[in-house]
Amino acid sequence: MINKKFGWIAALLILVIPVLFSADVRAAQRQGTFEIYLGNYNINEPRFKEVYQTGGAIRGIVLSSSLFYNFDFYTEIKAFYKTGQLTYTKEETKFLLVPVSLGVRFVFPSQIVLPYIGVGGDVYFYYETNPIGKVLNMAKGYHVLGGAYIQLGKNFPLLLNAKLKYTIAKAKENEMNIELGGLEYGIGLALSF
């Protein structure tokens, strides 16, 4: 219930905030970005932490396109890979998560630092293999994010991105709910065009 309220509040803020800020002249010039991203991802599921330990690297690409009035549409495709040990037999198990995210964010107009907030939906494809068996499935979810682009120079198309993202994505395996969402943070190098 709290997560749904938080999602509605975030969506409402994204719709109201543009009224409080004037449009930036540079927003009309920037059409979008292509970004290479590296971060850390922590799945919230306690059973996952017992087998694979906490956190791990997540890598991917982010594409964005300017919509209107400092709003961007973005898509993210990433990969998160972990190896671990089964709790009883201590045999090796492998887990691959491929999150695909789509969303809308508002980029606050500024000169050097461009903060942003956004919301979106996710589809998490995952594959787990171990001596017990193999699982290939998907889960749907949603996220909120915030961060800032830092311009590396005037009229220079490269931007540094620092991002914090929280995702809720529940999968169902053998009548058991599994939380694949969690906290993500990282940096990216974006080419603005």
VONU-214713 format. One line per 4 residues: number of its first residue (from 1); their letters; for each residue x, y, z of N, C-alpha, C. Coordinates in nm, 3 decimals. Example, Ala and Ser with C-alpha at 12.3 -4.5 7.8 and 13.67 -1.06 7.14 Angstrom:
1 = AS = 1.319:-0.569:0.780:1.230:-0.450:0.780:1.320:-0.330:0.780 | 1.285:-0.225:0.708:1.367:-0.106:0.714:1.290:0.003:0.787
//
This chain:
1 = MINK = 0.082:-0.120:0.000:0.000:0.000:0.000:0.087:0.126:0.000 | 0.191:0.125:0.081:0.282:0.241:0.087:0.351:0.260:-0.046 | 0.391:0.149:-0.112:0.459:0.160:-0.241:0.369:0.220:-0.346 | 0.240:0.186:-0.345:0.147:0.244:-0.442:0.130:0.393:-0.417
5 = KFGW = 0.119:0.433:-0.289:0.107:0.576:-0.257:0.231:0.651:-0.304 | 0.349:0.592:-0.280:0.473:0.655:-0.320:0.478:0.672:-0.472 | 0.433:0.569:-0.544:0.430:0.576:-0.690:0.338:0.686:-0.740 | 0.218:0.699:-0.679:0.124:0.803:-0.720:0.179:0.942:-0.688
9 = IAAL = 0.242:0.956:-0.574:0.300:1.086:-0.536:0.411:1.123:-0.634 | 0.497:1.027:-0.668:0.605:1.054:-0.763:0.549:1.094:-0.899 | 0.447:1.023:-0.946:0.386:1.057:-1.075:0.324:1.196:-1.073 | 0.258:1.230:-0.964:0.198:1.362:-0.950:0.305:1.471:-0.950
13 = LILV = 0.414:1.448:-0.880:0.524:1.547:-0.879:0.581:1.568:-1.018 | 0.596:1.460:-1.093:0.651:1.471:-1.229:0.559:1.555:-1.317 | 0.430:1.547:-1.295:0.336:1.625:-1.376:0.328:1.771:-1.330 | 0.347:1.799:-1.201:0.333:1.933:-1.148:0.461:2.016:-1.157
17 = IPVL = 0.576:1.953:-1.141:0.703:2.025:-1.135:0.731:2.111:-1.259 | 0.698:2.066:-1.382:0.726:2.152:-1.498:0.660:2.290:-1.490 | 0.549:2.298:-1.422:0.481:2.427:-1.409:0.566:2.524:-1.326 | 0.647:2.470:-1.237:0.727:2.553:-1.147:0.858:2.600:-1.210
21 = FSAD = 0.900:2.540:-1.321:1.028:2.574:-1.383:1.005:2.616:-1.527 | 1.079:2.716:-1.570:1.067:2.759:-1.710:1.145:2.664:-1.800 | 1.106:2.660:-1.925:1.173:2.574:-2.022:1.313:2.624:-2.050 | 1.405:2.533:-2.064:1.544:2.565:-2.092:1.563:2.574:-2.244
25 = VRAA = 1.639:2.671:-2.288:1.663:2.687:-2.431:1.737:2.567:-2.487 | 1.831:2.511:-2.407:1.908:2.398:-2.454:1.824:2.272:-2.469 | 1.711:2.263:-2.400:1.626:2.144:-2.410:1.575:2.126:-2.553 | 1.552:2.237:-2.622:1.505:2.229:-2.760:1.617:2.180:-2.852
29 = QRQG = 1.744:2.204:-2.815:1.856:2.161:-2.898:1.889:2.013:-2.877 | 1.880:1.966:-2.755:1.914:1.827:-2.725:1.798:1.737:-2.767 | 1.827:1.640:-2.851:1.723:1.548:-2.898:1.715:1.421:-2.815 | 1.828:1.378:-2.758:1.830:1.255:-2.680:1.971:1.219:-2.638
33 = TFEI = 1.984:1.101:-2.578:2.114:1.053:-2.533:2.128:0.904:-2.559 | 2.252:0.861:-2.574:2.290:0.720:-2.574:2.391:0.706:-2.462 | 2.365:0.613:-2.370:2.446:0.606:-2.248:2.495:0.464:-2.221 | 2.618:0.453:-2.177:2.674:0.328:-2.126:2.672:0.339:-1.975
37 = YLGN = 2.617:0.237:-1.909:2.587:0.246:-1.766:2.654:0.132:-1.688 | 2.705:0.163:-1.570:2.760:0.064:-1.477:2.713:0.100:-1.338 | 2.656:0.001:-1.267:2.604:0.029:-1.135:2.607:-0.092:-1.044 | 2.540:-0.079:-0.931:2.528:-0.185:-0.832:2.379:-0.209:-0.809
41 = YNIN = 2.341:-0.337:-0.803:2.200:-0.372:-0.785:2.186:-0.466:-0.666 | 2.089:-0.439:-0.580:2.063:-0.520:-0.462:1.920:-0.572:-0.466 | 1.903:-0.702:-0.489:1.770:-0.763:-0.491:1.721:-0.774:-0.347 | 1.596:-0.736:-0.322:1.540:-0.733:-0.187:1.505:-0.869:-0.129
45 = EPRF = 1.496:-0.972:-0.208:1.450:-1.104:-0.162:1.550:-1.166:-0.063 | 1.507:-1.196:0.062:1.599:-1.256:0.161:1.653:-1.392:0.116 | 1.571:-1.474:0.048:1.619:-1.605:0.001:1.728:-1.589:-0.104 | 1.717:-1.485:-0.185:1.819:-1.460:-0.286:1.952:-1.429:-0.218
49 = KEVY = 1.948:-1.349:-0.112:2.070:-1.310:-0.041:2.138:-1.429:0.025 | 2.061:-1.530:0.067:2.118:-1.650:0.128:2.200:-1.731:0.028 | 2.156:-1.732:-0.097:2.221:-1.813:-0.200:2.329:-1.735:-0.274 | 2.302:-1.609:-0.309:2.390:-1.534:-0.397:2.466:-1.419:-0.329
53 = QTGG = 2.444:-1.397:-0.203:2.503:-1.284:-0.131:2.439:-1.153:-0.179 | 2.475:-1.045:-0.114:2.411:-0.916:-0.140:2.480:-0.841:-0.252 | 2.400:-0.782:-0.338:2.448:-0.688:-0.439:2.534:-0.749:-0.547 | 2.560:-0.667:-0.646:2.645:-0.706:-0.757:2.637:-0.603:-0.868
57 = AIRG = 2.729:-0.617:-0.962:2.738:-0.522:-1.072:2.623:-0.541:-1.171 | 2.572:-0.431:-1.220:2.472:-0.432:-1.326:2.523:-0.339:-1.437 | 2.514:-0.385:-1.560:2.568:-0.309:-1.674:2.461:-0.300:-1.782 | 2.472:-0.195:-1.863:2.376:-0.187:-1.972:2.385:-0.058:-2.050
61 = IVLS = 2.282:-0.036:-2.130:2.272:0.085:-2.210:2.139:0.154:-2.180 | 2.141:0.285:-2.196:2.022:0.367:-2.174:2.006:0.457:-2.295 | 1.886:0.461:-2.349:1.854:0.551:-2.460:1.744:0.645:-2.414 | 1.758:0.772:-2.448:1.651:0.867:-2.413:1.621:0.956:-2.533
65 = SSLF = 1.501:1.007:-2.533:1.457:1.097:-2.639:1.374:1.208:-2.577 | 1.402:1.331:-2.616:1.326:1.444:-2.565:1.184:1.439:-2.618 | 1.088:1.461:-2.530:0.948:1.464:-2.571:0.902:1.608:-2.588 | 0.877:1.676:-2.476:0.833:1.815:-2.477:0.859:1.874:-2.340
69 = YNFD = 0.880:2.002:-2.334:0.889:2.077:-2.210:0.973:2.007:-2.103 | 1.095:1.968:-2.138:1.193:1.904:-2.050:1.155:1.763:-2.006 | 1.058:1.701:-2.069:1.026:1.562:-2.042:1.104:1.474:-2.140 | 1.157:1.364:-2.090:1.228:1.266:-2.172:1.158:1.132:-2.161
73 = FYTE = 1.157:1.058:-2.270:1.120:0.918:-2.269:1.251:0.841:-2.265 | 1.261:0.736:-2.185:1.384:0.659:-2.179:1.356:0.510:-2.177 | 1.453:0.436:-2.225:1.450:0.290:-2.217:1.587:0.243:-2.171 | 1.587:0.142:-2.085:1.710:0.086:-2.031:1.709:-0.064:-2.055
77 = IKAF = 1.823:-0.118:-2.097:1.841:-0.262:-2.111:1.972:-0.294:-2.039 | 1.962:-0.380:-1.938:2.078:-0.409:-1.855:2.091:-0.559:-1.831 | 2.204:-0.599:-1.771:2.227:-0.738:-1.734:2.290:-0.744:-1.595 | 2.241:-0.838:-1.514:2.287:-0.860:-1.378:2.313:-1.010:-1.365
81 = YKTG = 2.437:-1.050:-1.334:2.474:-1.191:-1.330:2.537:-1.223:-1.195 | 2.492:-1.334:-1.135:2.547:-1.377:-1.006:2.568:-1.528:-1.006 | 2.672:-1.573:-0.936:2.688:-1.714:-0.906:2.683:-1.729:-0.754 | 2.635:-1.843:-0.710:2.623:-1.867:-0.566:2.624:-2.014:-0.536
85 = QLTY = 2.587:-2.047:-0.411:2.582:-2.185:-0.367:2.444:-2.216:-0.310 | 2.392:-2.332:-0.347:2.265:-2.376:-0.289:2.281:-2.390:-0.138 | 2.177:-2.359:-0.064:2.190:-2.354:0.083:2.221:-2.489:0.147 | 2.167:-2.599:0.096:2.187:-2.728:0.161:2.303:-2.806:0.100
89 = TKEE = 2.306:-2.819:-0.032:2.407:-2.903:-0.097:2.536:-2.828:-0.128 | 2.532:-2.697:-0.123:2.648:-2.611:-0.154:2.695:-2.625:-0.298 | 2.608:-2.675:-0.385:2.641:-2.685:-0.527:2.625:-2.548:-0.592 | 2.697:-2.530:-0.704:2.695:-2.400:-0.772:2.560:-2.375:-0.838
93 = TKFL = 2.516:-2.250:-0.830:2.396:-2.206:-0.899:2.426:-2.073:-0.968 | 2.365:-2.051:-1.083:2.390:-1.929:-1.161:2.258:-1.859:-1.188 | 2.263:-1.726:-1.186:2.143:-1.645:-1.204:2.174:-1.530:-1.299 | 2.090:-1.513:-1.401:2.102:-1.401:-1.495:1.970:-1.326:-1.496
97 = LVPV = 1.978:-1.196:-1.476:1.861:-1.108:-1.476:1.882:-1.004:-1.586 | 1.782:-0.989:-1.674:1.789:-0.888:-1.781:1.668:-0.796:-1.765 | 1.686:-0.683:-1.693:1.576:-0.588:-1.677:1.565:-0.496:-1.799 | 1.443:-0.479:-1.845:1.413:-0.384:-1.952:1.315:-0.283:-1.893
101 = SLGV = 1.353:-0.157:-1.895:1.271:-0.051:-1.834:1.233:0.053:-1.938 | 1.110:0.103:-1.927:1.061:0.215:-2.008:1.002:0.316:-1.912 | 1.025:0.444:-1.938:0.969:0.543:-1.848:0.976:0.684:-1.902 | 0.926:0.774:-1.820:0.927:0.918:-1.850:0.992:0.988:-1.733
105 = RFVF = 1.076:1.085:-1.763:1.141:1.162:-1.656:1.136:1.310:-1.692 | 1.142:1.390:-1.587:1.148:1.535:-1.603:1.290:1.579:-1.572 | 1.354:1.649:-1.666:1.490:1.699:-1.648:1.479:1.847:-1.612 | 1.526:1.881:-1.491:1.518:2.019:-1.445:1.614:2.106:-1.526
109 = PSQI = 1.566:2.219:-1.577:1.652:2.307:-1.656:1.761:2.369:-1.569 | 1.883:2.364:-1.619:1.997:2.419:-1.548:2.112:2.437:-1.647 | 2.224:2.488:-1.599:2.336:2.513:-1.688:2.435:2.397:-1.695 | 2.486:2.350:-1.581:2.589:2.246:-1.581:2.535:2.114:-1.526
113 = VLPY = 2.466:2.120:-1.413:2.408:2.001:-1.352:2.260:1.996:-1.388 | 2.217:1.884:-1.447:2.077:1.868:-1.490:2.011:1.757:-1.408 | 1.954:1.789:-1.291:1.888:1.686:-1.213:1.759:1.639:-1.280 | 1.719:1.515:-1.249:1.596:1.460:-1.306:1.530:1.365:-1.208
117 = IGVG = 1.399:1.346:-1.228:1.321:1.245:-1.157:1.232:1.177:-1.260 | 1.197:1.050:-1.234:1.115:0.980:-1.330:1.047:0.858:-1.272 | 0.953:0.804:-1.349:0.881:0.682:-1.314:0.867:0.599:-1.441 | 0.849:0.467:-1.422:0.831:0.383:-1.539:0.795:0.241:-1.503
121 = GDVY = 0.784:0.161:-1.607:0.751:0.020:-1.593:0.868:-0.067:-1.632 | 0.866:-0.191:-1.582:0.977:-0.283:-1.605:0.927:-0.421:-1.643 | 1.006:-0.489:-1.724:0.989:-0.632:-1.748:1.124:-0.694:-1.717 | 1.125:-0.787:-1.621:1.248:-0.854:-1.578:1.247:-0.996:-1.634
125 = FYYE = 1.341:-1.026:-1.723:1.360:-1.161:-1.772:1.469:-1.223:-1.685 | 1.448:-1.346:-1.639:1.551:-1.408:-1.556:1.566:-1.555:-1.588 | 1.689:-1.603:-1.565:1.725:-1.742:-1.590:1.812:-1.790:-1.474 | 1.775:-1.904:-1.417:1.853:-1.962:-1.308:1.879:-2.108:-1.341
129 = TNPI = 2.003:-2.151:-1.322:2.039:-2.289:-1.349:2.125:-2.343:-1.235 | 2.095:-2.469:-1.196:2.171:-2.539:-1.095:2.138:-2.689:-1.107 | 2.202:-2.776:-1.028:2.174:-2.920:-1.040:2.028:-2.958:-1.014 | 1.953:-2.878:-0.942:1.812:-2.908:-0.916:1.727:-2.887:-1.041
133 = GKVL = 1.761:-2.786:-1.122:1.684:-2.759:-1.242:1.715:-2.623:-1.302 | 1.636:-2.587:-1.401:1.652:-2.460:-1.470:1.519:-2.386:-1.469 | 1.527:-2.254:-1.458:1.408:-2.170:-1.460:1.432:-2.055:-1.558 | 1.339:-2.036:-1.649:1.340:-1.922:-1.740:1.202:-1.858:-1.730
137 = NMAK = 1.197:-1.731:-1.688:1.068:-1.668:-1.666:1.082:-1.517:-1.675 | 0.973:-1.449:-1.645:0.974:-1.303:-1.647:0.884:-1.250:-1.535 | 0.907:-1.125:-1.499:0.825:-1.058:-1.397:0.805:-0.915:-1.441 | 0.690:-0.859:-1.407:0.661:-0.719:-1.439:0.671:-0.637:-1.312
141 = GYHV = 0.705:-0.510:-1.328:0.717:-0.422:-1.212:0.714:-0.276:-1.251 | 0.752:-0.192:-1.157:0.758:-0.048:-1.182:0.871:0.011:-1.098 | 0.910:0.133:-1.131:1.023:0.195:-1.062:1.006:0.346:-1.051 | 1.083:0.403:-0.960:1.102:0.547:-0.949:1.253:0.570:-0.953
145 = LGGA = 1.293:0.683:-1.008:1.436:0.710:-1.015:1.463:0.859:-1.003 | 1.585:0.890:-0.970:1.632:1.027:-0.962:1.781:1.028:-0.990 | 1.829:1.140:-1.034:1.971:1.149:-1.063:2.005:1.285:-1.120 | 2.123:1.292:-1.178:2.168:1.418:-1.236:2.268:1.391:-1.347
149 = YIQL = 2.251:1.463:-1.457:2.351:1.467:-1.562:2.445:1.583:-1.532 | 2.573:1.561:-1.553:2.673:1.667:-1.535:2.740:1.689:-1.669 | 2.731:1.811:-1.719:2.793:1.843:-1.848:2.944:1.852:-1.829 | 3.018:1.788:-1.917:3.163:1.785:-1.906:3.230:1.903:-1.975
153 = GKNF = 3.153:1.991:-2.032:3.207:2.109:-2.097:3.101:2.176:-2.182 | 3.117:2.307:-2.200:3.021:2.380:-2.282:3.034:2.335:-2.427 | 2.921:2.309:-2.491:2.915:2.262:-2.630:2.989:2.130:-2.650 | 3.005:2.050:-2.543:3.069:1.919:-2.550:2.959:1.815:-2.531
157 = PLLL = 2.947:1.717:-2.622:2.829:1.629:-2.618:2.831:1.519:-2.512 | 2.938:1.507:-2.431:2.943:1.402:-2.330:2.891:1.451:-2.196 | 2.809:1.366:-2.131:2.753:1.396:-2.001:2.784:1.280:-1.906 | 2.811:1.312:-1.782:2.825:1.212:-1.678:2.691:1.201:-1.607
161 = NAKL = 2.646:1.079:-1.582:2.516:1.059:-1.518:2.533:0.984:-1.386 | 2.478:1.035:-1.279:2.472:0.965:-1.151:2.325:0.939:-1.122 | 2.292:0.811:-1.092:2.150:0.773:-1.082:2.125:0.684:-0.961 | 2.006:0.703:-0.904:1.953:0.619:-0.797:1.815:0.573:-0.841
165 = KYTI = 1.789:0.441:-0.832:1.664:0.385:-0.883:1.614:0.279:-0.786 | 1.482:0.277:-0.764:1.422:0.172:-0.681:1.312:0.104:-0.761 | 1.319:-0.029:-0.769:1.226:-0.107:-0.850:1.149:-0.207:-0.763 | 1.024:-0.226:-0.796:0.943:-0.331:-0.736:0.901:-0.423:-0.851
169 = AKAK = 0.944:-0.550:-0.843:0.910:-0.649:-0.946:0.897:-0.785:-0.879 | 0.777:-0.840:-0.880:0.752:-0.969:-0.814:0.731:-1.079:-0.917 | 0.804:-1.189:-0.895:0.787:-1.308:-0.978:0.714:-1.414:-0.895 | 0.654:-1.511:-0.961:0.586:-1.619:-0.890:0.643:-1.751:-0.940
173 = ENEM = 0.702:-1.828:-0.851:0.757:-1.960:-0.882:0.703:-2.060:-0.781 | 0.641:-2.169:-0.829:0.587:-2.273:-0.742:0.498:-2.216:-0.633 | 0.405:-2.129:-0.671:0.312:-2.065:-0.577:0.382:-1.980:-0.470 | 0.504:-1.939:-0.497:0.580:-1.859:-0.403:0.617:-1.726:-0.469
177 = NIEL = 0.589:-1.614:-0.402:0.627:-1.483:-0.454:0.774:-1.456:-0.427 | 0.843:-1.405:-0.528:0.985:-1.373:-0.518:1.002:-1.228:-0.560 | 1.064:-1.149:-0.476:1.088:-1.007:-0.505:1.220:-0.994:-0.581 | 1.213:-0.954:-0.708:1.334:-0.933:-0.788:1.375:-0.787:-0.790
181 = GGLE = 1.290:-0.700:-0.741:1.320:-0.557:-0.739:1.415:-0.523:-0.626 | 1.460:-0.398:-0.628:1.550:-0.352:-0.524:1.611:-0.219:-0.558 | 1.713:-0.185:-0.483:1.782:-0.057:-0.498:1.896:-0.070:-0.597 | 1.905:0.028:-0.685:2.013:0.034:-0.784:2.074:0.173:-0.781
185 = YGIG = 2.204:0.179:-0.792:2.272:0.307:-0.805:2.393:0.289:-0.896 | 2.427:0.394:-0.968:2.539:0.382:-1.059:2.569:0.508:-1.135 | 2.663:0.497:-1.226:2.703:0.609:-1.310:2.702:0.567:-1.457 | 2.690:0.665:-1.541:2.690:0.639:-1.683:2.760:0.750:-1.758
189 = LALS = 2.804:0.718:-1.877:2.863:0.816:-1.967:2.771:0.827:-2.087 | 2.712:0.945:-2.105:2.609:0.964:-2.208:2.660:1.055:-2.320 | 2.625:1.018:-2.440:2.650:1.100:-2.556:2.520:1.169:-2.592 | 2.520:1.302:-2.586:2.401:1.380:-2.616:2.399:1.414:-2.764
193 = F = 2.283:1.399:-2.827:2.273:1.432:-2.970:2.146:1.510:-2.998
//
